[in-house]
Amino acid sequence: MAGMTENSGTPGIDSTVPPSGTGCVECLEAGGWWFHLRRCAQCGHIGCCDSSPAQHASAHATETGHQIVRSFEPGEDWFWHYGESEYYDGPTLAPPAARPDTQPVPGGNVPTDWQSKLHR
């Protein structure tokens, strides 16, 4: 793909780019909430997972063509390739590797009936 940075040696992954923050960029801007977080392995964008109501991580992949994400949850180090719909091997990314342990799950402006709003 044109314009990819390959600092990790893997197309679609730039291991030098830090994450965009500690929460879903779009949910924070809109006053929304998320269940789990995903980090774009190419540009560092933090978006909410597909179980979250807004599914911003996969929307980012569709809009930008950045197909590889890494979990941004503490204790998780897996990558997912949206285009291939499978787990992916990837390098260590620039820190931090996850949202803060002290950040609640779900995060953001969470409604009391949040569980009924998850995509399953």
Biopython code that builds the backbone (N, CA, C, O; Angstrom):
import numpy as np
from Bio.PDB.StructureBuilder import StructureBuilder

atoms = [
    (1, "MET", "N", (0.836, -1.178, 0.000)),
    (1, "MET", "CA", (0.000, 0.000, 0.000)),
    (1, "MET", "C", (0.881, 1.241, 0.000)),
    (1, "MET", "O", (1.917, 1.278, 0.663)),
    (2, "ALA", "N", (0.477, 2.223, -0.722)),
    (2, "ALA", "CA", (1.255, 3.453, -0.820)),
    (2, "ALA", "C", (1.210, 4.221, 0.485)),
    (2, "ALA", "O", (0.195, 4.236, 1.182)),
    (3, "GLY", "N", (2.321, 4.856, 0.805)),
    (3, "GLY", "CA", (2.371, 5.724, 1.969)),
    (3, "GLY", "C", (2.537, 5.021, 3.297)),
    (3, "GLY", "O", (2.467, 5.669, 4.341)),
    (4, "MET", "N", (2.754, 3.728, 3.295)),
    (4, "MET", "CA", (2.932, 3.010, 4.556)),
    (4, "MET", "C", (4.314, 3.244, 5.115)),
    (4, "MET", "O", (5.301, 3.271, 4.381)),
    (5, "THR", "N", (4.373, 3.411, 6.402)),
    (5, "THR", "CA", (5.645, 3.494, 7.090)),
    (5, "THR", "C", (5.976, 2.093, 7.571)),
    (5, "THR", "O", (5.119, 1.407, 8.129)),
    (6, "GLU", "N", (7.193, 1.669, 7.363)),
    (6, "GLU", "CA", (7.557, 0.306, 7.717)),
    (6, "GLU", "C", (8.679, 0.272, 8.738)),
    (6, "GLU", "O", (9.606, -0.526, 8.604)),
    (7, "ASN", "N", (8.616, 1.116, 9.749)),
    (7, "ASN", "CA", (9.667, 1.147, 10.758)),
    (7, "ASN", "C", (9.785, -0.165, 11.508)),
    (7, "ASN", "O", (10.841, -0.448, 12.074)),
    (8, "SER", "N", (8.760, -0.959, 11.532)),
    (8, "SER", "CA", (8.815, -2.239, 12.216)),
    (8, "SER", "C", (9.282, -3.346, 11.288)),
    (8, "SER", "O", (9.568, -4.455, 11.740)),
    (9, "GLY", "N", (9.362, -3.061, 10.005)),
    (9, "GLY", "CA", (9.665, -4.097, 9.040)),
    (9, "GLY", "C", (8.415, -4.811, 8.562)),
    (9, "GLY", "O", (8.503, -5.696, 7.710)),
    (10, "THR", "N", (7.257, -4.451, 9.085)),
    (10, "THR", "CA", (5.992, -5.059, 8.706)),
    (10, "THR", "C", (5.112, -4.010, 8.044)),
    (10, "THR", "O", (4.789, -3.007, 8.681)),
    (11, "PRO", "N", (4.712, -4.198, 6.795)),
    (11, "PRO", "CA", (3.830, -3.230, 6.152)),
    (11, "PRO", "C", (2.564, -3.011, 6.976)),
    (11, "PRO", "O", (1.943, -3.964, 7.447)),
    (12, "GLY", "N", (2.190, -1.743, 7.144)),
    (12, "GLY", "CA", (0.985, -1.418, 7.894)),
    (12, "GLY", "C", (1.213, -1.220, 9.375)),
    (12, "GLY", "O", (0.266, -0.950, 10.113)),
    (13, "ILE", "N", (2.459, -1.348, 9.827)),
    (13, "ILE", "CA", (2.774, -1.150, 11.244)),
    (13, "ILE", "C", (3.932, -0.164, 11.353)),
    (13, "ILE", "O", (4.968, -0.336, 10.712)),
    (14, "ASP", "N", (3.746, 0.863, 12.168)),
    (14, "ASP", "CA", (4.830, 1.785, 12.492)),
    (14, "ASP", "C", (5.040, 1.705, 13.994)),
    (14, "ASP", "O", (4.285, 2.299, 14.764)),
    (15, "SER", "N", (6.051, 0.980, 14.405)),
    (15, "SER", "CA", (6.278, 0.718, 15.833)),
    (15, "SER", "C", (6.795, 1.933, 16.588)),
    (15, "SER", "O", (6.929, 1.876, 17.810)),
    (16, "THR", "N", (7.089, 3.032, 15.895)),
    (16, "THR", "CA", (7.612, 4.222, 16.560)),
    (16, "THR", "C", (6.531, 5.230, 16.952)),
    (16, "THR", "O", (6.802, 6.155, 17.718)),
    (17, "VAL", "N", (5.313, 5.065, 16.440)),
    (17, "VAL", "CA", (4.237, 6.034, 16.682)),
    (17, "VAL", "C", (3.549, 5.730, 18.014)),
    (17, "VAL", "O", (3.084, 4.610, 18.223)),
    (18, "PRO", "N", (3.480, 6.717, 18.919)),
    (18, "PRO", "CA", (2.787, 6.490, 20.191)),
    (18, "PRO", "C", (1.268, 6.498, 20.009)),
    (18, "PRO", "O", (0.772, 6.987, 18.994)),
    (19, "PRO", "N", (0.530, 5.964, 20.977)),
    (19, "PRO", "CA", (-0.935, 6.002, 20.889)),
    (19, "PRO", "C", (-1.450, 7.435, 20.984)),
    (19, "PRO", "O", (-0.787, 8.307, 21.546)),
    (20, "SER", "N", (-2.631, 7.667, 20.433)),
    (20, "SER", "CA", (-3.214, 9.007, 20.384)),
    (20, "SER", "C", (-3.729, 9.486, 21.738)),
    (20, "SER", "O", (-4.027, 10.670, 21.894)),
    (21, "GLY", "N", (-3.839, 8.610, 22.698)),
    (21, "GLY", "CA", (-4.335, 8.974, 24.031)),
    (21, "GLY", "C", (-4.642, 7.720, 24.820)),
    (21, "GLY", "O", (-4.128, 6.644, 24.513)),
    (22, "THR", "N", (-5.478, 7.856, 25.834)),
    (22, "THR", "CA", (-5.808, 6.702, 26.677)),
    (22, "THR", "C", (-7.251, 6.246, 26.518)),
    (22, "THR", "O", (-7.668, 5.284, 27.162)),
    (23, "GLY", "N", (-8.021, 6.928, 25.666)),
    (23, "GLY", "CA", (-9.406, 6.554, 25.422)),
    (23, "GLY", "C", (-9.735, 6.694, 23.954)),
    (23, "GLY", "O", (-8.933, 7.215, 23.178)),
    (24, "CYS", "N", (-10.913, 6.230, 23.567)),
    (24, "CYS", "CA", (-11.362, 6.328, 22.179)),
    (24, "CYS", "C", (-11.472, 7.806, 21.784)),
    (24, "CYS", "O", (-12.196, 8.576, 22.415)),
    (25, "VAL", "N", (-10.756, 8.178, 20.754)),
    (25, "VAL", "CA", (-10.694, 9.572, 20.309)),
    (25, "VAL", "C", (-12.092, 10.114, 20.014)),
    (25, "VAL", "O", (-12.468, 11.171, 20.520)),
    (26, "GLU", "N", (-12.855, 9.400, 19.204)),
    (26, "GLU", "CA", (-14.174, 9.879, 18.784)),
    (26, "GLU", "C", (-15.185, 9.860, 19.921)),
    (26, "GLU", "O", (-16.000, 10.775, 20.035)),
    (27, "CYS", "N", (-15.144, 8.825, 20.768)),
    (27, "CYS", "CA", (-16.080, 8.771, 21.903)),
    (27, "CYS", "C", (-15.825, 9.932, 22.859)),
    (27, "CYS", "O", (-16.769, 10.546, 23.357)),
    (28, "LEU", "N", (-14.562, 10.234, 23.115)),
    (28, "LEU", "CA", (-14.239, 11.352, 24.002)),
    (28, "LEU", "C", (-14.737, 12.671, 23.417)),
    (28, "LEU", "O", (-15.280, 13.509, 24.137)),
    (29, "GLU", "N", (-14.552, 12.852, 22.117)),
    (29, "GLU", "CA", (-14.996, 14.089, 21.466)),
    (29, "GLU", "C", (-16.516, 14.234, 21.496)),
    (29, "GLU", "O", (-17.029, 15.349, 21.598)),
    (30, "ALA", "N", (-17.239, 13.118, 21.408)),
    (30, "ALA", "CA", (-18.699, 13.146, 21.331)),
    (30, "ALA", "C", (-19.380, 12.953, 22.685)),
    (30, "ALA", "O", (-20.608, 12.981, 22.767)),
    (31, "GLY", "N", (-18.598, 12.757, 23.747)),
    (31, "GLY", "CA", (-19.196, 12.495, 25.052)),
    (31, "GLY", "C", (-19.758, 11.089, 25.168)),
    (31, "GLY", "O", (-20.651, 10.835, 25.977)),
    (32, "GLY", "N", (-19.232, 10.170, 24.356)),
    (32, "GLY", "CA", (-19.704, 8.788, 24.343)),
    (32, "GLY", "C", (-18.895, 7.894, 25.274)),
    (32, "GLY", "O", (-18.204, 8.374, 26.173)),
    (33, "TRP", "N", (-18.992, 6.590, 25.047)),
    (33, "TRP", "CA", (-18.314, 5.620, 25.904)),
    (33, "TRP", "C", (-17.898, 4.412, 25.082)),
    (33, "TRP", "O", (-18.355, 4.214, 23.956)),
    (34, "TRP", "N", (-17.021, 3.610, 25.671)),
    (34, "TRP", "CA", (-16.487, 2.426, 24.998)),
    (34, "TRP", "C", (-16.400, 1.266, 25.976)),
    (34, "TRP", "O", (-16.423, 1.447, 27.193)),
    (35, "PHE", "N", (-16.300, 0.068, 25.409)),
    (35, "PHE", "CA", (-16.117, -1.145, 26.206)),
    (35, "PHE", "C", (-14.628, -1.468, 26.299)),
    (35, "PHE", "O", (-14.049, -1.390, 27.383)),
    (36, "HIS", "N", (-14.002, -1.827, 25.183)),
    (36, "HIS", "CA", (-12.562, -2.075, 25.136)),
    (36, "HIS", "C", (-11.940, -1.218, 24.039)),
    (36, "HIS", "O", (-12.628, -0.723, 23.146)),
    (37, "LEU", "N", (-10.621, -1.056, 24.130)),
    (37, "LEU", "CA", (-9.914, -0.164, 23.210)),
    (37, "LEU", "C", (-8.970, -0.922, 22.289)),
    (37, "LEU", "O", (-8.392, -1.945, 22.655)),
    (38, "ARG", "N", (-8.833, -0.380, 21.071)),
    (38, "ARG", "CA", (-7.919, -0.915, 20.072)),
    (38, "ARG", "C", (-7.031, 0.229, 19.575)),
    (38, "ARG", "O", (-7.471, 1.373, 19.459)),
    (39, "ARG", "N", (-5.788, -0.105, 19.289)),
    (39, "ARG", "CA", (-4.789, 0.878, 18.835)),
    (39, "ARG", "C", (-4.403, 0.576, 17.402)),
    (39, "ARG", "O", (-3.997, -0.544, 17.091)),
    (40, "CYS", "N", (-4.525, 1.563, 16.527)),
    (40, "CYS", "CA", (-4.081, 1.398, 15.147)),
    (40, "CYS", "C", (-2.569, 1.223, 15.157)),
    (40, "CYS", "O", (-1.845, 2.057, 15.700)),
    (41, "ALA", "N", (-2.100, 0.149, 14.562)),
    (41, "ALA", "CA", (-0.669, -0.145, 14.554)),
    (41, "ALA", "C", (0.094, 0.727, 13.569)),
    (41, "ALA", "O", (1.324, 0.747, 13.587)),
    (42, "GLN", "N", (-0.615, 1.445, 12.716)),
    (42, "GLN", "CA", (0.057, 2.294, 11.739)),
    (42, "GLN", "C", (0.166, 3.740, 12.210)),
    (42, "GLN", "O", (1.218, 4.359, 12.045)),
    (43, "CYS", "N", (-0.913, 4.300, 12.801)),
    (43, "CYS", "CA", (-0.881, 5.726, 13.145)),
    (43, "CYS", "C", (-1.102, 6.005, 14.633)),
    (43, "CYS", "O", (-0.993, 7.154, 15.061)),
    (44, "GLY", "N", (-1.412, 4.976, 15.430)),
    (44, "GLY", "CA", (-1.588, 5.158, 16.869)),
    (44, "GLY", "C", (-2.984, 5.551, 17.308)),
    (44, "GLY", "O", (-3.223, 5.706, 18.505)),
    (45, "HIS", "N", (-3.918, 5.719, 16.377)),
    (45, "HIS", "CA", (-5.297, 6.091, 16.712)),
    (45, "HIS", "C", (-5.891, 5.093, 17.702)),
    (45, "HIS", "O", (-5.834, 3.883, 17.483)),
    (46, "ILE", "N", (-6.463, 5.608, 18.793)),
    (46, "ILE", "CA", (-7.154, 4.747, 19.746)),
    (46, "ILE", "C", (-8.649, 4.823, 19.454)),
    (46, "ILE", "O", (-9.245, 5.900, 19.458)),
    (47, "GLY", "N", (-9.237, 3.667, 19.202)),
    (47, "GLY", "CA", (-10.664, 3.572, 18.918)),
    (47, "GLY", "C", (-11.294, 2.471, 19.739)),
    (47, "GLY", "O", (-10.603, 1.607, 20.279)),
    (48, "CYS", "N", (-12.612, 2.510, 19.829)),
    (48, "CYS", "CA", (-13.337, 1.494, 20.604)),
    (48, "CYS", "C", (-13.548, 0.231, 19.774)),
    (48, "CYS", "O", (-13.610, 0.277, 18.545)),
    (49, "CYS", "N", (-13.658, -0.899, 20.474)),
    (49, "CYS", "CA", (-13.775, -2.222, 19.852)),
    (49, "CYS", "C", (-15.138, -2.420, 19.195)),
    (49, "CYS", "O", (-16.031, -1.583, 19.330)),
    (50, "ASP", "N", (-15.287, -3.521, 18.492)),
    (50, "ASP", "CA", (-16.540, -3.819, 17.803)),
    (50, "ASP", "C", (-17.672, -4.219, 18.739)),
    (50, "ASP", "O", (-18.822, -4.277, 18.305)),
    (51, "SER", "N", (-17.389, -4.496, 20.003)),
    (51, "SER", "CA", (-18.460, -4.723, 20.984)),
    (51, "SER", "C", (-19.034, -3.398, 21.475)),
    (51, "SER", "O", (-20.156, -3.355, 21.979)),
    (52, "SER", "N", (-18.275, -2.328, 21.331)),
    (52, "SER", "CA", (-18.709, -0.995, 21.745)),
    (52, "SER", "C", (-19.793, -0.481, 20.798)),
    (52, "SER", "O", (-19.832, -0.882, 19.635)),
    (53, "PRO", "N", (-20.665, 0.394, 21.277)),
    (53, "PRO", "CA", (-21.748, 0.885, 20.425)),
    (53, "PRO", "C", (-21.280, 1.545, 19.126)),
    (53, "PRO", "O", (-21.893, 1.330, 18.081)),
    (54, "ALA", "N", (-20.227, 2.331, 19.166)),
    (54, "ALA", "CA", (-19.829, 3.096, 17.983)),
    (54, "ALA", "C", (-18.789, 2.415, 17.100)),
    (54, "ALA", "O", (-18.631, 2.817, 15.947)),
    (55, "GLN", "N", (-18.088, 1.423, 17.578)),
    (55, "GLN", "CA", (-17.142, 0.631, 16.787)),
    (55, "GLN", "C", (-16.149, 1.514, 16.010)),
    (55, "GLN", "O", (-15.956, 1.333, 14.808)),
    (56, "HIS", "N", (-15.529, 2.463, 16.709)),
    (56, "HIS", "CA", (-14.650, 3.420, 16.044)),
    (56, "HIS", "C", (-13.344, 2.827, 15.519)),
    (56, "HIS", "O", (-12.807, 3.339, 14.536)),
    (57, "ALA", "N", (-12.817, 1.776, 16.130)),
    (57, "ALA", "CA", (-11.561, 1.197, 15.631)),
    (57, "ALA", "C", (-11.748, 0.605, 14.237)),
    (57, "ALA", "O", (-10.931, 0.853, 13.350)),
    (58, "SER", "N", (-12.805, -0.171, 14.030)),
    (58, "SER", "CA", (-13.019, -0.748, 12.699)),
    (58, "SER", "C", (-13.435, 0.327, 11.699)),
    (58, "SER", "O", (-13.114, 0.216, 10.516)),
    (59, "ALA", "N", (-14.143, 1.368, 12.146)),
    (59, "ALA", "CA", (-14.481, 2.482, 11.256)),
    (59, "ALA", "C", (-13.210, 3.194, 10.800)),
    (59, "ALA", "O", (-13.097, 3.582, 9.638)),
    (60, "HIS", "N", (-12.252, 3.366, 11.715)),
    (60, "HIS", "CA", (-10.967, 3.978, 11.367)),
    (60, "HIS", "C", (-10.251, 3.129, 10.312)),
    (60, "HIS", "O", (-9.692, 3.665, 9.356)),
    (61, "ALA", "N", (-10.270, 1.821, 10.485)),
    (61, "ALA", "CA", (-9.625, 0.928, 9.516)),
    (61, "ALA", "C", (-10.269, 1.070, 8.137)),
    (61, "ALA", "O", (-9.571, 1.114, 7.124)),
    (62, "THR", "N", (-11.595, 1.139, 8.102)),
    (62, "THR", "CA", (-12.308, 1.284, 6.833)),
    (62, "THR", "C", (-12.007, 2.627, 6.178)),
    (62, "THR", "O", (-11.759, 2.692, 4.974)),
    (63, "GLU", "N", (-12.030, 3.696, 6.970)),
    (63, "GLU", "CA", (-11.830, 5.050, 6.439)),
    (63, "GLU", "C", (-10.396, 5.311, 5.979)),
    (63, "GLU", "O", (-10.183, 6.031, 5.004)),
    (64, "THR", "N", (-9.418, 4.736, 6.671)),
    (64, "THR", "CA", (-8.014, 5.057, 6.387)),
    (64, "THR", "C", (-7.269, 3.973, 5.618)),
    (64, "THR", "O", (-6.237, 4.246, 5.005)),
    (65, "GLY", "N", (-7.778, 2.756, 5.646)),
    (65, "GLY", "CA", (-7.044, 1.637, 5.064)),
    (65, "GLY", "C", (-6.014, 1.054, 6.007)),
    (65, "GLY", "O", (-5.284, 0.137, 5.631)),
    (66, "HIS", "N", (-5.941, 1.571, 7.234)),
    (66, "HIS", "CA", (-5.030, 1.033, 8.252)),
    (66, "HIS", "C", (-5.677, -0.227, 8.828)),
    (66, "HIS", "O", (-6.575, -0.136, 9.664)),
    (67, "GLN", "N", (-5.234, -1.379, 8.394)),
    (67, "GLN", "CA", (-5.929, -2.635, 8.653)),
    (67, "GLN", "C", (-5.525, -3.377, 9.920)),
    (67, "GLN", "O", (-6.220, -4.308, 10.326)),
    (68, "ILE", "N", (-4.418, -2.990, 10.558)),
    (68, "ILE", "CA", (-3.910, -3.755, 11.694)),
    (68, "ILE", "C", (-4.067, -2.951, 12.979)),
    (68, "ILE", "O", (-3.644, -1.798, 13.064)),
    (69, "VAL", "N", (-4.685, -3.581, 13.980)),
    (69, "VAL", "CA", (-4.817, -2.976, 15.305)),
    (69, "VAL", "C", (-4.179, -3.896, 16.335)),
    (69, "VAL", "O", (-3.990, -5.091, 16.106)),
    (70, "ARG", "N", (-3.854, -3.300, 17.472)),
    (70, "ARG", "CA", (-3.373, -4.065, 18.623)),
    (70, "ARG", "C", (-4.315, -3.758, 19.769)),
    (70, "ARG", "O", (-4.794, -2.631, 19.892)),
    (71, "SER", "N", (-4.585, -4.735, 20.602)),
    (71, "SER", "CA", (-5.388, -4.468, 21.788)),
    (71, "SER", "C", (-4.700, -3.385, 22.602)),
    (71, "SER", "O", (-3.473, -3.358, 22.699)),
    (72, "PHE", "N", (-5.491, -2.490, 23.187)),
    (72, "PHE", "CA", (-4.955, -1.443, 24.047)),
    (72, "PHE", "C", (-5.455, -1.662, 25.475)),
    (72, "PHE", "O", (-5.647, -0.717, 26.240)),
    (73, "GLU", "N", (-5.660, -2.939, 25.810)),
    (73, "GLU", "CA", (-6.107, -3.342, 27.142)),
    (73, "GLU", "C", (-4.920, -3.916, 27.923)),
    (73, "GLU", "O", (-4.094, -4.632, 27.357)),
    (74, "PRO", "N", (-4.836, -3.603, 29.217)),
    (74, "PRO", "CA", (-3.738, -4.139, 30.039)),
    (74, "PRO", "C", (-3.679, -5.667, 29.975)),
    (74, "PRO", "O", (-4.704, -6.344, 30.057)),
    (75, "GLY", "N", (-2.472, -6.192, 29.829)),
    (75, "GLY", "CA", (-2.272, -7.637, 29.811)),
    (75, "GLY", "C", (-2.537, -8.302, 28.476)),
    (75, "GLY", "O", (-2.368, -9.515, 28.357)),
    (76, "GLU", "N", (-2.951, -7.543, 27.459)),
    (76, "GLU", "CA", (-3.218, -8.109, 26.139)),
    (76, "GLU", "C", (-2.195, -7.566, 25.147)),
    (76, "GLU", "O", (-1.920, -6.366, 25.119)),
    (77, "ASP", "N", (-1.630, -8.468, 24.327)),
    (77, "ASP", "CA", (-0.634, -8.016, 23.357)),
    (77, "ASP", "C", (-0.901, -8.548, 21.957)),
    (77, "ASP", "O", (0.016, -8.642, 21.141)),
    (78, "TRP", "N", (-2.152, -8.898, 21.673)),
    (78, "TRP", "CA", (-2.488, -9.455, 20.370)),
    (78, "TRP", "C", (-2.792, -8.361, 19.340)),
    (78, "TRP", "O", (-3.225, -7.260, 19.680)),
    (79, "PHE", "N", (-2.552, -8.703, 18.086)),
    (79, "PHE", "CA", (-2.862, -7.856, 16.938)),
    (79, "PHE", "C", (-4.005, -8.508, 16.162)),
    (79, "PHE", "O", (-4.171, -9.727, 16.198)),
    (80, "TRP", "N", (-4.787, -7.691, 15.462)),
    (80, "TRP", "CA", (-5.868, -8.170, 14.601)),
    (80, "TRP", "C", (-5.741, -7.476, 13.257)),
    (80, "TRP", "O", (-5.492, -6.272, 13.194)),
    (81, "HIS", "N", (-5.911, -8.230, 12.191)),
    (81, "HIS", "CA", (-5.868, -7.681, 10.836)),
    (81, "HIS", "C", (-7.297, -7.674, 10.310)),
    (81, "HIS", "O", (-7.864, -8.726, 10.014)),
    (82, "TYR", "N", (-7.879, -6.470, 10.194)),
    (82, "TYR", "CA", (-9.270, -6.358, 9.742)),
    (82, "TYR", "C", (-9.459, -6.911, 8.341)),
    (82, "TYR", "O", (-10.443, -7.605, 8.083)),
    (83, "GLY", "N", (-8.532, -6.619, 7.422)),
    (83, "GLY", "CA", (-8.674, -7.070, 6.045)),
    (83, "GLY", "C", (-8.638, -8.577, 5.893)),
    (83, "GLY", "O", (-9.298, -9.132, 5.015)),
    (84, "GLU", "N", (-7.870, -9.241, 6.742)),
    (84, "GLU", "CA", (-7.751, -10.699, 6.666)),
    (84, "GLU", "C", (-8.636, -11.410, 7.689)),
    (84, "GLU", "O", (-8.751, -12.635, 7.667)),
    (85, "SER", "N", (-9.274, -10.626, 8.607)),
    (85, "SER", "CA", (-10.141, -11.169, 9.661)),
    (85, "SER", "C", (-9.460, -12.270, 10.452)),
    (85, "SER", "O", (-10.024, -13.342, 10.672)),
    (86, "GLU", "N", (-8.225, -11.981, 10.880)),
    (86, "GLU", "CA", (-7.509, -12.963, 11.685)),
    (86, "GLU", "C", (-6.468, -12.284, 12.564)),
    (86, "GLU", "O", (-6.065, -11.144, 12.331)),
    (87, "TYR", "N", (-6.051, -13.028, 13.581)),
    (87, "TYR", "CA", (-5.002, -12.517, 14.459)),
    (87, "TYR", "C", (-3.715, -12.397, 13.661)),
    (87, "TYR", "O", (-3.525, -13.076, 12.652)),
    (88, "TYR", "N", (-2.844, -11.532, 14.125)),
    (88, "TYR", "CA", (-1.669, -11.161, 13.359)),
    (88, "TYR", "C", (-0.492, -11.061, 14.314)),
    (88, "TYR", "O", (-0.672, -10.688, 15.473)),
    (89, "ASP", "N", (0.715, -11.390, 13.849)),
    (89, "ASP", "CA", (1.921, -11.212, 14.645)),
    (89, "ASP", "C", (2.465, -9.818, 14.396)),
    (89, "ASP", "O", (2.547, -9.366, 13.254)),
    (90, "GLY", "N", (2.836, -9.144, 15.473)),
    (90, "GLY", "CA", (3.372, -7.802, 15.314)),
    (90, "GLY", "C", (4.459, -7.531, 16.336)),
    (90, "GLY", "O", (4.634, -8.291, 17.289)),
    (91, "PRO", "N", (5.190, -6.441, 16.131)),
    (91, "PRO", "CA", (6.302, -6.083, 17.001)),
    (91, "PRO", "C", (5.828, -5.338, 18.248)),
    (91, "PRO", "O", (4.645, -5.028, 18.388)),
    (92, "THR", "N", (6.748, -5.064, 19.132)),
    (92, "THR", "CA", (6.481, -4.189, 20.266)),
    (92, "THR", "C", (6.276, -2.786, 19.727)),
    (92, "THR", "O", (7.064, -2.308, 18.911)),
    (93, "LEU", "N", (5.222, -2.127, 20.180)),
    (93, "LEU", "CA", (4.922, -0.768, 19.733)),
    (93, "LEU", "C", (5.416, 0.247, 20.755)),
    (93, "LEU", "O", (5.680, -0.098, 21.907)),
    (94, "ALA", "N", (5.537, 1.497, 20.327)),
    (94, "ALA", "CA", (5.957, 2.582, 21.223)),
    (94, "ALA", "C", (5.021, 2.634, 22.430)),
    (94, "ALA", "O", (3.814, 2.440, 22.288)),
    (95, "PRO", "N", (5.571, 2.893, 23.613)),
    (95, "PRO", "CA", (4.732, 2.937, 24.814)),
    (95, "PRO", "C", (3.813, 4.156, 24.829)),
    (95, "PRO", "O", (4.055, 5.143, 24.133)),
    (96, "PRO", "N", (2.759, 4.070, 25.630)),
    (96, "PRO", "CA", (2.376, 2.948, 26.479)),
    (96, "PRO", "C", (1.697, 1.841, 25.673)),
    (96, "PRO", "O", (1.134, 2.087, 24.606)),
    (97, "ALA", "N", (1.760, 0.633, 26.197)),
    (97, "ALA", "CA", (1.199, -0.530, 25.514)),
    (97, "ALA", "C", (-0.290, -0.715, 25.761)),
    (97, "ALA", "O", (-0.945, -1.489, 25.063)),
    (98, "ALA", "N", (-0.831, -0.006, 26.754)),
    (98, "ALA", "CA", (-2.241, -0.187, 27.110)),
    (98, "ALA", "C", (-2.755, 1.059, 27.827)),
    (98, "ALA", "O", (-1.986, 1.916, 28.263)),
    (99, "ARG", "N", (-4.071, 1.127, 27.934)),
    (99, "ARG", "CA", (-4.680, 2.186, 28.731)),
    (99, "ARG", "C", (-4.202, 2.015, 30.168)),
    (99, "ARG", "O", (-3.738, 0.931, 30.522)),
    (100, "PRO", "N", (-4.298, 3.047, 31.012)),
    (100, "PRO", "CA", (-3.882, 2.906, 32.407)),
    (100, "PRO", "C", (-4.709, 1.841, 33.144)),
    (100, "PRO", "O", (-5.916, 1.729, 32.933)),
    (101, "ASP", "N", (-4.056, 1.074, 33.997)),
    (101, "ASP", "CA", (-4.757, 0.059, 34.798)),
    (101, "ASP", "C", (-5.874, 0.676, 35.631)),
    (101, "ASP", "O", (-6.869, 0.014, 35.927)),
    (102, "THR", "N", (-5.715, 1.926, 36.006)),
    (102, "THR", "CA", (-6.695, 2.597, 36.856)),
    (102, "THR", "C", (-7.899, 3.129, 36.088)),
    (102, "THR", "O", (-8.874, 3.571, 36.696)),
    (103, "GLN", "N", (-7.841, 3.091, 34.767)),
    (103, "GLN", "CA", (-8.959, 3.583, 33.950)),
    (103, "GLN", "C", (-10.072, 2.545, 33.953)),
    (103, "GLN", "O", (-9.813, 1.376, 33.666)),
    (104, "PRO", "N", (-11.302, 2.938, 34.270)),
    (104, "PRO", "CA", (-12.385, 1.955, 34.369)),
    (104, "PRO", "C", (-12.776, 1.358, 33.023)),
    (104, "PRO", "O", (-12.544, 1.942, 31.964)),
    (105, "VAL", "N", (-13.374, 0.180, 33.102)),
    (105, "VAL", "CA", (-13.938, -0.500, 31.938)),
    (105, "VAL", "C", (-15.397, -0.786, 32.256)),
    (105, "VAL", "O", (-15.669, -1.424, 33.273)),
    (106, "PRO", "N", (-16.330, -0.358, 31.458)),
    (106, "PRO", "CA", (-16.134, 0.483, 30.287)),
    (106, "PRO", "C", (-15.688, 1.880, 30.679)),
    (106, "PRO", "O", (-15.703, 2.248, 31.853)),
    (107, "GLY", "N", (-15.284, 2.664, 29.659)),
    (107, "GLY", "CA", (-14.780, 4.009, 29.915)),
    (107, "GLY", "C", (-15.584, 5.063, 29.191)),
    (107, "GLY", "O", (-16.410, 4.760, 28.330)),
    (108, "GLY", "N", (-15.328, 6.302, 29.554)),
    (108, "GLY", "CA", (-16.044, 7.421, 28.938)),
    (108, "GLY", "C", (-17.286, 7.757, 29.737)),
    (108, "GLY", "O", (-17.325, 7.548, 30.949)),
    (109, "ASN", "N", (-18.296, 8.274, 29.068)),
    (109, "ASN", "CA", (-19.560, 8.686, 29.678)),
    (109, "ASN", "C", (-20.527, 7.495, 29.649)),
    (109, "ASN", "O", (-21.421, 7.432, 28.805)),
    (110, "VAL", "N", (-20.336, 6.558, 30.576)),
    (110, "VAL", "CA", (-21.010, 5.257, 30.543)),
    (110, "VAL", "C", (-22.435, 5.352, 31.090)),
    (110, "VAL", "O", (-22.632, 5.823, 32.210)),
    (111, "PRO", "N", (-23.442, 4.904, 30.306)),
    (111, "PRO", "CA", (-24.814, 4.892, 30.799)),
    (111, "PRO", "C", (-25.024, 3.741, 31.784)),
    (111, "PRO", "O", (-24.262, 2.774, 31.776)),
    (112, "THR", "N", (-26.035, 3.836, 32.618)),
    (112, "THR", "CA", (-26.295, 2.788, 33.613)),
    (112, "THR", "C", (-26.690, 1.468, 32.958)),
    (112, "THR", "O", (-26.444, 0.407, 33.531)),
    (113, "ASP", "N", (-27.285, 1.506, 31.796)),
    (113, "ASP", "CA", (-27.717, 0.287, 31.099)),
    (113, "ASP", "C", (-26.726, -0.124, 30.008)),
    (113, "ASP", "O", (-27.129, -0.684, 28.989)),
    (114, "TRP", "N", (-25.439, 0.147, 30.212)),
    (114, "TRP", "CA", (-24.415, -0.066, 29.194)),
    (114, "TRP", "C", (-24.363, -1.483, 28.660)),
    (114, "TRP", "O", (-24.111, -1.681, 27.471)),
    (115, "GLN", "N", (-24.596, -2.479, 29.511)),
    (115, "GLN", "CA", (-24.489, -3.879, 29.074)),
    (115, "GLN", "C", (-25.492, -4.205, 27.976)),
    (115, "GLN", "O", (-25.210, -5.021, 27.099)),
    (116, "SER", "N", (-26.655, -3.575, 28.017)),
    (116, "SER", "CA", (-27.670, -3.837, 26.988)),
    (116, "SER", "C", (-27.328, -3.177, 25.658)),
    (116, "SER", "O", (-27.970, -3.461, 24.647)),
    (117, "LYS", "N", (-26.336, -2.311, 25.644)),
    (117, "LYS", "CA", (-25.964, -1.588, 24.435)),
    (117, "LYS", "C", (-24.741, -2.168, 23.706)),
    (117, "LYS", "O", (-24.337, -1.652, 22.663)),
    (118, "LEU", "N", (-24.159, -3.234, 24.253)),
    (118, "LEU", "CA", (-22.990, -3.862, 23.621)),
    (118, "LEU", "C", (-23.397, -4.655, 22.397)),
    (118, "LEU", "O", (-24.478, -5.243, 22.355)),
    (119, "HIS", "N", (-22.521, -4.669, 21.395)),
    (119, "HIS", "CA", (-22.688, -5.536, 20.227)),
    (119, "HIS", "C", (-22.078, -6.875, 20.586)),
    (119, "HIS", "O", (-20.979, -6.934, 21.138)),
    (120, "ARG", "N", (-22.760, -7.913, 20.286)),
    (120, "ARG", "CA", (-22.248, -9.261, 20.610)),
    (120, "ARG", "C", (-22.085, -10.103, 19.396)),
    (120, "ARG", "O", (-21.666, -11.256, 19.497)),
]
sb = StructureBuilder()
sb.init_structure("model")
sb.init_model(0)
sb.init_chain("A")
sb.init_seg("    ")
for serial, (resi, resn, name, xyz) in enumerate(atoms, 1):
    if name == "N":
        sb.init_residue(resn, " ", resi, " ")
    sb.init_atom(name, np.array(xyz, "f"), 0.0, 1.0, " ", f" {name:<3s}", serial, name[0])
structure = sb.get_structure()
